[in-house]
Amino acid sequence: MGYTHYWDQAKDFTDRQWKDIQRNAERLLLTEQAQATVDADPNGDALVINDEVVRFNGKNYDDLSHETFLLEKKKGDVPDWCSDEVKKKGVVFNFCKTAQKPYDKYVTAMLIIADNLAPGVLHIRSDGWFHEWNEGFALANKVLPGVIMPYIKIDPSLSARNKTQKMIDHGH
């Protein structure tokens, strides 16, 4: 898929968890620093932080946007096209391909914040190496001091870039 972050949503966020996520999303995304990077998504929809979603993309010029980040309060239904195994788990699959564009650090920060405020709701995976989450972690820690880095499954099979990096790391 390219450089992408993935998360399964196992259940709805509670009202309290979502209010905390909203408040911290505003503290993260409504800053002057964020506004230099985060903008409306390519469809012209503005940054949204409300009772149902947190949605944003990179600036829509100079190729700084990619796929829109969307975190929803309600898990929603497992789509019919999912495998029986996924249906049994009852989780909803989400992803955001950032192509490592500057807004990536805000995507990772939001995932870190959400995981810290609502442990067990999201199960996060990424094409990125752990060090590629450092900027997002720093932003999350600035907004929500004391956050911890969630368990993030780094799966080398998810990205051709990671396979290439693995070959370089092993001298091939």
DALINWO-V136020 format. One record per residue. N is the residue number from 1. OMEGA is omega in whole degrees, 0 to 359 (NA if undefined). Layout:
# DALINWO-V136020
n:omega
N:OMEGA
N:OMEGA
This chain:
# DALINWO-V136020
n:omega
1:188
2:182
3:191
4:171
5:184
6:172
7:172
8:176
9:185
10:182
11:176
12:168
13:175
14:178
15:180
16:179
17:183
18:177
19:178
20:177
21:178
22:182
23:181
24:174
25:177
26:179
27:180
28:193
29:181
30:177
31:177
32:179
33:180
34:183
35:175
36:184
37:186
38:183
39:176
40:177
41:186
42:178
43:178
44:178
45:182
46:171
47:182
48:171
49:183
50:183
51:182
52:187
53:162
54:184
55:177
56:177
57:174
58:177
59:184
60:173
61:181
62:177
63:180
64:177
65:175
66:177
67:182
68:173
69:179
70:174
71:184
72:178
73:181
74:181
75:184
76:182
77:174
78:182
79:180
80:184
81:180
82:179
83:178
84:179
85:179
86:179
87:179
88:179
89:178
90:179
91:177
92:183
93:177
94:176
95:174
96:176
97:181
98:183
99:180
100:177
101:188
102:181
103:178
104:181
105:178
106:175
107:181
108:178
109:180
110:178
111:178
112:180
113:181
114:181
115:179
116:182
117:183
118:182
119:176
120:179
121:181
122:172
123:191
124:173
125:182
126:169
127:184
128:173
129:183
130:182
131:179
132:175
133:186
134:180
135:177
136:178
137:179
138:178
139:179
140:181
141:177
142:181
143:185
144:185
145:178
146:178
147:174
148:178
149:180
150:172
151:180
152:178
153:175
154:186
155:181
156:180
157:182
158:189
159:174
160:179
161:179
162:177
163:178
164:180
165:179
166:178
167:179
168:180
169:182
170:173
171:179
172:NA
